[in-house]
Amino acid sequence: MDSQENIDKLNQDLREIAHRKGADFYGVADLSPAHDFIRDQGGDEVASYPRGISIGIRIMDSIVDELPRREERSVAVNYRHHGYGVINNRLDFLASCLSSYIQNAGYRALPLPASERYDDERICAVFSHKLTAHLAGLGWIGKSCMLITPEAGPRVRWITILTDAPLSVTGTPMDERCGSCTECVDICPVSSFTGMSFHEDEPRETRYDARECEKYLNDGEEWSVCGLCIYICPHGINKSE
């Protein structure tokens, strides 16, 4: 068993590496409270890891703030490219680097893709990145079903590394701060959100119709995007000013 000094060094090294390589958010979560949910979504192997490292990269405000003009191809393509593709690649690279570091320290590490669908029926990935970020104390689940941070609202992309390394948990889940705000609900062009607040014992369908959201995008051009719920959230607006 490693000494506490070695574990403390591993904690510090991982955080420093993440930020040095471009992470804007870093946290560690105890996944045990969500074990059954994780197993139901991703299976026994995914649920076997007791810790999750959450890494986030903020989307540039200059890109998000153009989304009201998303029907212009130049705006949509730039958002799809820099807001999704490039940031997801950066997150995957970060997760790979940190996972190798953890493995070399003698522990298991499983980096999960930043954005890959696993289940077409449920329209979900093998694991919920926003769950790790929430449990790590980096934000709360908003009425848009996205992870809302105090610093950047929902303008963040996330990735998770699962591990059995005895890392120090960085926080506890934040209470919702949406209050009576319904900006994301009101702006949705297909009314995908019900306006219900997040409760961990309720299914996603009580708050969000993923099929309506997907259909809206599929009915558009190949390059179509939406993201209005990201754009409108007051917790993300003017944070860079």
N, C-alpha and C positions, 0 to 999 in steps of 0.2 A: 504493500500500500504506500502510495506517495505521501511524503510529509506535507503538512499544511503549507510550508514555505513553497514547495514545488507547485502545489495547487494554486496558491495565490499568484505565483509567477505565471502559470498558465492562464489564469483569468486576465491578468494584466496584459500579457503578450497578445492574446486573441483580440482584446479590445483595441489595442494599439495598432495591430496589423489591419484590422477592419477599417479603422478610420484613416490610416495611412494610405490604404488602397481605394478610398473613395466613399466609404459608408457615411451616411449622415445620421443613422440611428443604429444602435447596437443594444441588445438586451438578452438576458438569459431567463428562461421560464422553467418552472417546475410543471411538467405536463401531467402529473398524476391526477389532478382534479378532473381532467378531460379524457382520461384513459378510455372509457367506454365509447365516447364519441369518436375518438381517434381510431379505435379498432373498427368501429362500424363503417367508417369512411375508407380507411386504408388497409385494414387487415392486421393480423397479429404481429408481423415483423415490424411494421411502422410503429405500432403501439408498444413495442418492447423497450423503447428508449425513454428514460426518465427525464431527460433534459432536452430543451430546444433552444438553439441560438437564433435570435431574430435579427436580421440585418435589413435596413431600409435605405433607399436612395430617393431623395426628393426630386420630383419632376420640376423642370424649370418653369417658373411662373410665366415667363414670356410665351411659352408654348400653350400652357393651360388657359391663359387669359384670351387667347384667340379662338377658343372653342365656340363662342356664339356665331363665328363665321365658319363653322366646321363643314358647311356645304360647299365651300371653296376647296377645290382639290389640293391646292398648295398647303392650306392649313391642315387638312385631314392627313395628308401624307406626312407632313412634318411631325404631327402628333403621334401618328402610328409608328413612325421610324424612331424619333428621339424619345417620345414618351413611353413607348412600349419596347420595341426591339433593342435599341442600344442599351437602355437601362437594364432590361432583363439579361442581356449578355454580360453586363458589368456585374450584376448580382450573381449570376452563375459562376463567373470567374472568382469572385470573392468567396463564395461558398466552397468552391473547390480548393482554394488556397488554405482556408482555415481548416477544412476537413483533413487535408494532408498534415497540417501542423498538429492537429489533435491525434491523428493516427500515429504519427511519429513520437508522440508523447506517451503512447501505450494504451490509448482508448479507442473505442469504436466511434465512428462518425459517418453519418449518412446525409450527404447533401441532396436536397430535393430541388427539382427544377423550379425556376422562378415562375414560369407560366406554361404549364402543359396539362391539358385535360386528360383525366383518367377514366371518368365515367360519363358517357354521353347521355345516359338516361337521367342522371341527377344533375348533369352539367356542373361537374366539380373536379378538382384535382385530387391526387391521392392524399393530400394533407392541406389543411387550412393555414396559410401563412399568417393571416390576420389573427388567428387563434393564438399562435405563439407570441406575436407582438402584444396582444391584449394581456395574456398571462404574465408577460415580462414587464408589464407596467408602462408600456410605451404609448398607450392610447385606449380608446373605448370603441365599441361597435356602435356605429350611428344608425339612424333610420334608413340610410342608404345601404346598410349592410356592409359598409366599408369600415376600415380601421381609421379612426379620426385621432390625429395627434394634436396636442396643444400648440405645437410649434408650426405645423404645416397643414393642419386639417387632414383631408384625405389625399393630398397631393404627394403621395409616397408610394413607391413600389417595394414589395417585400420578398424575402426569401427566408428559408429555414434550414438549419442544420440540426439533425437529430443526433444525440450523443449520450454515452453513458459516463462521460467525464463528470466528476463531482464538482461542477462549476457553481459559483455563488449566484443565486437567483437575484436579479436586479430590482425587482419590484413586485407589486401586486396589481391585479386588474383595476383600472380606473373606473370610477362611477361615470355613468353617462352625463355629458354636459350639453346635450342637445336641447334640453328643456322643451319649450313649446314650439321651437323652430321647425318649420316644415318646408324650407326652401328646396331641399333635394326632392321631396315628394311632389311639390307643386311644379317644378320645372321638367320633370320626366315626360318626354313626348308620348310615352305609351302607358303611363300610370303604373309602372312596375312596382312601386313601393306603396305599401298600405299605410305607412305612417306610424306603425306600431313600434314601440321601443324594444330593444334587444332583451331577451330573457334566455338564459342558457338552456333551460329545459323545454324550449319551444322550437319547432323546426323552422328552417329558413323560410319556408313557404308562407308562414304567417306574416312575414315582413316584405318578401321580395319574390316576384315572379320572374325567374331567370329566363324562362322560355320567351316571354314577351320581349324582354330586352334583346335576346339573341335574334329573334325574328325581325325586330326593327332594323338591326344591323344587316342581316342577311337580305332584306328586301331592298337595301340601298345599293350603291355602287360597290365595286370590289374594294375600293379604298375608303369606304365610309367609316366614320367613327362617331361617337357621341360624347361621353364624358361630361355632360352638363351637370351631373350631380357632384362631380369633382370640382368643376369650375365654380359652382354657386355657393358651396359650403362656406359660411362666414368664418369658420375656424381656419380656413386656408387663405382668405383674401387679405391682401396687403401685408402679409407677414414679412415680406422682404423689404418693406419700405422703412 
